C-alpha cells in the first residue's frame, strides 16, 4: 500500500485502529525508504554511470492537467503543519506538487538546492538564504511546492511568479507544532548521519538539515555541529515559527493567501483555488507523529531482519548440501 493510498483511509481520531494504521503505514514507508537507499546506491554506482555513458540518463518530468509549466501554488507553512497531506490533496486536484520528502527523487533539483543554498551557508558557517532556481522546479512540471525550504522563499516567488497563490498551513497552537517538529527532527538525524557516508543524496540532505536547523533555531552552531545534530531549542524554534507566520500574513496580499488547517478539509481549499468540482473522497491524512517515529525504526529494522533471514536461508541450504555430500 502506498502512502497515497493509505492516506484515504480514515479512522476515529485517537482510536486504536488509527494508531495501528499509523504503525502499519510507518513500517511500510520506512521499509520503502530503505529500499530506495539500496536502489539509490545501485543507481549511483552501477546503473547511472552506464546510462550516462550512452546518454540515456534523464530525470522524469511530472505532468499536470493543463500542461503549463509554472508555479501556481506555494504552501508557505513550516514543516509538521500538514504540508504532506496538503501536497497529496493538491496532487489530487491536478496540481503536481513537490514536497521536500520527495526532493531526492530529482537529483538535479536536490543538487541545485545544495549548490545554491545549503552548502554555501555550511561552508561560510553563516546563515545565508542564497537564491534557488525556481524556474528549474517549474521546468520539471511541478506547479506547486510544500514544506521547507520553499516555504521560506515566498517573496522571491512573488517576484518571479506574480500570479502565484499561497497557502499558510498552521497547527492549533505553537506548542502542538513544536512537539511534532521535535519528533520529526529526532527521527531523521540518525539515519542521515549513517547514510551520508555512503550516499551522495544523503550527504546533500545532511547539508540541508544543518542549514534548516540553523534557520529554524536561529543558531549558526548547527552548521558546524557533528551528527547526529543537537536537539531543537524550544523557545527559539517557536519564536521562528511564529515570526515566519507573522511575516507571511504581512507580506503576502490577503487575496492571494489562504490560512489553512488541513482539518478543514476540501471546501476552503477548493474555493481558494477556484476549483468547481471539489473531491468527495476523504481529505488525505498522513505522516502523523507516530508514523514518522515508526518510519525511522522500520528503516533500520526491516533491512536487518531481511538480511538475517537471507543469511539463515543461505546457511541452512549450505548445511543441507554438506549433509547430502556426507
C-alpha positions, -999 to +999 in steps of 0.1 A: +000+000+000+014+034-010+014+064+013-011+080-011-035+050-009-031+048+029-040+085+033-075+078+020-083+055+050-099+073+079-104+063+115-118+078+146-091+103+159-072+088+188-087+053+183-067+020+184-074+014+147-059+048+139-028+040+159-024+006+143-029+021+109-002+047+116+022+019+128+014-001+097+020+029+073+051+039+092+065+004+088+057+003+051+071+037+043+102+031+064+109-001+046+103+017+013+129+043+023+154+015+029+146+000-004+152+034-020+186+037-003+196+003-018+182+013-052+199+047-050+233+031-042+229+007-071+218+035-094+247+059-084+274+033-086+263+009-113+233+018-134+237+056-138+273+055-150+264+031-178+233+050-187+252+083-188+279+068-209+252+061-236+233+094-230+203+075-217+201+091-182+175+118-176+151+129-148+114+122-155+090+151-157+057+152-139+025+161-158-003+185-149-038+185-164-032+217-184+004+210-192+015+245-181+050+248-166+047+274-139+044+277-102+007+283-093+006+274-056+032+276-028+025+261+007+043+285+030+037+268+063+066+253+083+071+216+083+048+195+105+018+217+098+001+192+075+022+200+044+024+164+032-014+159+034-018+192+016+007+181-011-014+149-017-046+170-018-031+193-044-019+164-065-055+150-064-067+184-076-045+181-107-017+204-094+015+184-093+032+193-060+069+188-050+071+180-013+106+181+003+101+145+013+104+135-023+130+161-034+157+134-035+138+118-064+152+145-087+190+145-084+193+178-104+169+197-082+185+185-049+219+194-063+206+229-072+194+235-037+226+221-023+248+243-045+228+275-044+216+275-008+227+247+017+264+241+011+274+278+007+259+285+041+275+255+057+309+264+041+306+300+053+295+289+088+269+316+085+231+315+079+226+327+043+195+322+021+210+321-014+187+322-044+172+289-056+164+284-093+126+285-091+122+281-129+141+249-127+114+235-103+087+246-127+106+231-157+101+196-142+063+200-144+056+209-108+031+236-103+032+237-065+056+231-037+050+223+000+072+223+031+105+239+039+128+251+024+105+265-003+081+279+023+108+305+032+111+319-004+076+334-008+090+369-016+112+355-044+082+336-057+060+367-057+086+385-078+091+357-104+056+343-104+032+372-097+001+351-103+010+325-077-012+318-047+000+309-012-013+286+015-002+291+051-007+258+069-009+261+107-014+239+138-038+246+166-011+264+186+027+267+187+032+241+214+015+214+193+036+224+163+069+222+183+061+187+197+055+174+162+086+192+148+108+179+176+096+143+169+104+146+133+139+161+138+149+135+163+137+108+139+157+118+108+191+130+120+204+095+129+195+078+096+211+107+077+242+106+099+247+070+089+238+071+052+257+104+044+289+084+045+280+063+015+253+081-005+256+114-023+220+124-018+222+116+019+253+138+021+233+166+004+204+161+029+229+164+057+238+199+044+201+207+042+195+196+078+224+217+091+211+247+072+174+241+082+181+236+119+203+267+119+175+288+102+146+274+123+165+278+156+183+310+145+216+294+157+246+291+134+262+264+156+241+238+138+261+245+107+293+230+122+279+206+148+287+169+145+260+143+136+235+134+150+227+172+153+217+187+186+181+188+197+158+217+188+157+247+210+120+251+220+119+288+226+139+297+196+121+273+173+086+285+184+097+322+180+109+314+145+076+296+136+055+325+149+076+352+133+075+334+099+037+332+101+035+369+111+057+379+081+037+358+057+005+375+068+022+409+065+039+404+031+015+384+010-016+402-002-047+388+016-065+379-017-036+356-026-032+340+008-052+312+024-046+305+061-055+269+064-056+239+088-058+206+069-086+195+093-108+220+075-109+196+045-116+202+009-141+231+008-119+261+017-091+248-004-113+243-035-128+278-030-094+295-028-081+277-058-114+283-077-119+246-084-156+239-090-156+201-088-144+195-052-135+159-045-160+138-025-133+115-012-118+119+023-092+145+026-057+130+027-044+123+062-008+110+065+026+114+081+014+115+117+040+119+145+036+082+154+040+072+118+072+093+115+087+076+146+079+041+132+093+051+098+127+058+115+128+024+133+114+005+103+141+019+080+167+002+101+149-029+115+134-042+082+168-044+063+184-061+093+156-087+095+156-093+058+194-097+058+192-121+088+165-142+070+186-144+038+217-154+057+198-180+077+183-194+044+217-195+027+233-211+058+205-237+060+209-245+023+247-249+028+242-273+057+218-294+037+242-297+008+270-306+031+250-333+048+239-346+014+275-350+003+285-367+036 
